[in-house]
Amino acid sequence: MNDNGTATVKEFLNFIQYERGYSSNTIKAYEGDLDLFLNFLKIYNESLLEDFSKIDRQTIRHFLGKEYEEGNSSKTVARRLASIKSLFKYLVHVEVVLDNPALHVKTPKVEKRIPTFVQSNKIKELMNLPDTSTLIGVRDKAILELFYATGIRLSELVGLNIGSISPDERIIRVLGKGNKERLIPFGKPAKYAIETYLKKRGHSWVSNQEIPLFRSTKENRISVRTVQSRIKIYLKVVLGGSDGASPHTLRHTFGTHLLENGADIRSIQELLGHSSISSTQIYTKVNPKKLKKVYKEAHPHGS
């Protein structure tokens, strides 16, 4: 791969990491997308790697076409385009190029899937599934309770320390996407589950505040993969299969149950840490009964 192209992308990745505070997962996604683009340019027209200002929208369209030919979904292709747009936005900013050619390429339409969630009458069953006679079971129950109580992302949960939680106020401090901090309240069941877990492993709320809240069996910070595999075990039981059995399902469940019980969409957006209301509006599709109830109560001819 041409060093010039690689160096340019590296500068961009450094910029979004150190100047914009993007998470490591986001940076990896950008890096993967842009590596594919550079590899395409090497075959398509290697001279473009020497001068990014010569890359035009037709070149980008050819790249996206190749991605479709290789069987990638519209969602994946849309993300590839978004990565290229961000790269060129940066290059315009640092005056390497005058124009962002990706702005003139139409974003593929991505059909938003209605998220899977756990029904309200299944929550108690879910929380009773972990074997609380073991440390792992007590930990898993605390994780389930906290996911459901706060709707935090998997990466956010894994990054929590003991000091991330104010037990008296029952507030959790989360560092979300773009290093944006948000405060989320949680209830007594989650507090009790976490206290029980900390006590079982010999810690408390006043232990070293930098100690990871959730640990692996090797006493390290719990990994994303471990949480995914453990949560999947329990969700498969209440969902009746592995479809949608992931930590994100509990985030969707949090948002859906809030809406079902009268929370307004803006409050849900803030709690979930969505930068755009459009991300939160998917929950209105999940809950047509709620919408029908609102319609009947609010519309003059609704009854």
C-alpha positions in Angstrom: 0.0 0.0 0.0 1.3 3.5 -0.8 2.9 5.2 2.2 1.4 8.6 1.3 -2.2 7.3 1.4 -1.6 5.4 4.6 0.1 8.4 6.3 -2.8 10.7 5.4 -5.3 8.3 6.9 -3.1 7.9 10.0 -3.1 11.7 10.5 -6.9 11.7 10.2 -7.2 8.8 12.7 -4.9 10.6 15.2 -7.1 13.8 14.7 -10.3 12.0 15.6 -8.7 10.2 18.5 -6.8 13.1 20.2 -8.7 16.1 19.0 -12.2 14.8 18.8 -12.0 12.1 21.6 -13.6 9.3 19.6 -13.6 5.8 21.2 -11.2 3.1 20.2 -14.1 1.1 18.7 -15.1 4.0 16.5 -11.5 4.5 15.4 -11.1 0.9 14.5 -14.3 1.1 12.4 -12.9 4.1 10.5 -9.6 2.5 10.1 -11.1 -0.7 8.6 -13.3 1.2 6.2 -10.5 3.5 5.0 -8.0 0.6 4.6 -10.5 -1.0 2.2 -10.8 2.3 0.3 -7.0 2.6 0.0 -6.7 -0.9 -1.2 -9.3 -0.2 -3.8 -7.4 2.9 -5.0 -4.2 1.0 -5.3 -5.9 -1.3 -7.9 -8.3 1.3 -9.4 -5.7 4.1 -9.9 -2.6 4.1 -7.7 -1.6 7.6 -8.6 -4.6 8.8 -6.6 -2.8 7.8 -3.5 -0.2 10.4 -4.2 -2.8 13.2 -4.5 -6.1 12.9 -2.7 -7.4 16.1 -4.4 -7.7 14.1 -7.6 -10.2 11.6 -6.1 -13.7 12.5 -7.4 -17.2 11.3 -6.7 -17.0 8.8 -9.6 -14.1 7.1 -7.9 -16.0 6.8 -4.7 -19.1 5.5 -6.5 -16.9 2.8 -8.1 -15.6 1.8 -4.7 -19.1 1.6 -3.3 -20.2 -0.4 -6.3 -17.4 -2.9 -5.6 -18.6 -3.2 -2.0 -22.1 -4.1 -3.1 -20.7 -6.6 -5.6 -18.9 -8.3 -2.7 -22.2 -8.8 -0.9 -22.1 -6.0 1.6 -25.4 -4.7 3.0 -26.6 -1.1 2.4 -25.9 -0.4 6.1 -22.2 -1.4 5.7 -21.8 0.5 2.4 -23.4 3.6 4.0 -20.9 3.3 6.8 -18.0 3.1 4.3 -19.2 6.3 2.6 -19.6 8.0 6.0 -16.0 7.2 6.8 -14.8 8.6 3.5 -16.9 11.7 4.0 -15.3 12.2 7.4 -11.8 11.7 6.0 -12.4 14.4 3.3 -14.0 16.7 5.7 -10.8 16.6 7.7 -8.7 17.1 4.6 -10.7 20.2 3.7 -10.2 21.4 7.2 -6.4 21.1 7.0 -6.4 22.5 3.5 -5.1 19.4 1.8 -8.0 19.4 -0.6 -10.5 22.1 -1.6 -13.6 20.1 -1.9 -15.2 17.0 -0.3 -16.2 14.7 -3.3 -18.0 12.3 -1.0 -20.6 15.0 -0.3 -21.9 14.6 -3.8 -22.4 10.8 -3.5 -25.9 9.7 -2.4 -26.0 7.8 0.9 -27.5 4.3 0.4 -30.9 4.1 2.1 -30.7 1.9 5.2 -33.9 0.3 6.5 -33.9 0.6 10.2 -34.7 -2.7 11.8 -37.2 -2.7 14.7 -35.1 -3.7 17.7 -35.7 -6.8 19.8 -36.6 -6.2 23.4 -37.6 -8.3 26.4 -41.3 -8.1 27.3 -42.1 -6.6 30.7 -43.6 -9.9 32.0 -40.2 -11.6 31.3 -38.0 -9.3 33.3 -38.4 -11.0 36.6 -37.6 -14.4 35.0 -34.5 -12.9 33.3 -33.2 -11.5 36.6 -33.7 -14.8 38.4 -31.7 -16.8 35.8 -28.1 -16.3 37.1 -26.9 -18.8 39.8 -26.3 -16.4 42.7 -24.6 -19.1 44.8 -21.5 -18.4 42.6 -19.5 -15.2 42.2 -20.0 -15.3 38.4 -23.7 -15.6 38.9 -23.8 -12.7 41.3 -21.8 -10.7 38.9 -24.0 -11.6 36.0 -27.1 -10.6 37.9 -25.6 -7.2 38.7 -24.7 -6.7 35.0 -28.2 -7.6 33.9 -29.8 -5.3 36.5 -27.5 -2.4 35.6 -28.1 -2.8 31.9 -31.8 -2.9 32.3 -31.9 0.0 34.9 -29.7 2.4 32.9 -29.7 1.4 29.2 -26.0 2.0 28.9 -23.9 0.6 26.0 -21.8 -2.5 26.3 -18.6 -0.4 26.0 -19.8 2.0 28.7 -20.5 -0.9 31.1 -17.1 -2.5 30.6 -15.4 0.9 31.3 -17.1 1.5 34.6 -15.1 1.7 37.9 -16.4 1.6 41.4 -16.0 5.4 41.5 -18.4 5.7 38.5 -21.3 5.2 40.8 -22.7 7.4 43.5 -24.6 4.8 45.6 -26.4 7.3 47.9 -27.8 9.3 45.0 -28.2 6.2 42.9 -26.5 7.9 40.0 -24.1 6.4 37.5 -21.6 8.5 35.6 -20.9 7.2 32.1 -18.4 8.3 29.5 -20.2 7.8 26.2 -19.5 8.3 22.5 -17.2 11.2 21.8 -16.1 11.2 25.5 -19.4 12.9 26.4 -20.3 12.3 30.0 -23.8 11.8 31.1 -25.5 11.0 34.5 -28.1 8.3 34.7 -30.3 7.4 37.7 -30.9 3.8 38.6 -33.2 2.0 41.1 -32.8 -0.1 44.2 -32.7 -3.5 42.5 -29.6 -2.5 40.6 -28.0 -0.9 43.6 -28.6 -4.0 45.7 -27.3 -6.4 43.0 -24.1 -4.4 42.7 -23.6 -4.1 46.4 -24.1 -7.9 46.7 -21.5 -8.5 44.0 -18.9 -6.1 45.5 -19.4 -7.7 48.9 -19.0 -11.2 47.6 -15.6 -10.3 46.0 -14.4 -8.4 49.1 -15.0 -4.9 48.0 -17.5 -2.1 48.9 -18.5 1.4 47.6 -15.5 2.9 49.5 -12.9 0.6 48.0 -10.3 2.1 45.6 -12.4 4.2 43.2 -10.3 3.2 40.2 -11.0 -0.5 40.6 -13.0 -1.9 37.7 -16.7 -2.4 38.7 -17.0 -5.7 36.9 -14.1 -8.2 36.8 -13.3 -11.4 34.9 -12.4 -14.6 36.7 -8.8 -13.6 36.4 -9.4 -10.4 38.4 -8.9 -8.2 35.3 -11.5 -5.7 33.9 -14.2 -7.8 32.3 -14.0 -7.9 28.5 -16.6 -7.0 26.0 -16.6 -10.6 24.7 -17.2 -12.1 28.1 -20.2 -9.8 28.7 -21.6 -10.6 25.3 -21.4 -14.3 25.8 -22.8 -14.3 29.4 -25.7 -12.0 28.5 -26.6 -14.1 25.5 -27.0 -17.2 27.7 -29.7 -15.6 29.7 -31.5 -13.7 26.9 -31.8 -16.8 24.8 -34.0 -18.3 27.5 -36.5 -15.4 27.7 -36.4 -14.6 24.0 -36.9 -18.3 23.0 -33.8 -18.3 20.8 -30.6 -16.5 20.0 -32.2 -13.9 17.6 -31.5 -10.5 19.1 -29.8 -12.0 22.2 -27.1 -9.4 22.9 -26.4 -6.7 25.5 -27.9 -4.1 23.1 -31.3 -5.9 23.5 -31.3 -4.7 27.1 -30.6 -1.1 25.9 -33.6 -1.4 23.6 -35.6 -2.9 26.4 -34.8 0.1 28.7 -35.9 2.6 26.0 -39.1 0.6 25.1 -40.2 0.2 28.7 -39.7 3.9 29.4 -41.8 4.8 26.4 -44.5 2.3 27.4 -44.7 3.9 30.9 -45.1 7.4 29.6 -41.6 8.9 29.3 -41.2 11.5 26.6 -38.9 10.8 23.7 -36.5 13.7 24.5 -35.9 12.3 28.0 -35.3 8.9 26.6 -32.8 10.4 24.1 -30.9 12.1 26.9 -30.8 8.9 29.0 -29.6 6.8 26.1 -27.0 9.4 25.1 -28.3 9.6 21.5 -26.9 12.7 19.7 -29.8 12.6 17.3 -33.5 12.2 18.1 -33.9 10.0 14.9 -32.0 7.3 16.7 -34.5 7.4 19.6 -37.6 7.5 17.4 -37.1 3.8 16.5 -38.9 3.1 19.9 -42.1 4.6 18.6 -42.2 1.9 16.0 -41.6 -0.8 18.6 -44.6 0.4 20.6 -47.7 0.9 18.4 -50.0 0.3 21.4 -48.5 3.3 23.2 -49.0 5.5 20.1 -52.6 4.4 19.7 -53.3 5.3 23.3 -51.7 8.7 22.9 -53.7 9.3 19.7 -57.0 8.3 21.4 -56.3 10.6 24.3 -55.1 13.6 22.3 -57.0 13.6 19.1 -60.6 15.1 19.0 -61.8 12.3 16.9 -59.5 9.6 18.3 -62.0 7.7 20.3 
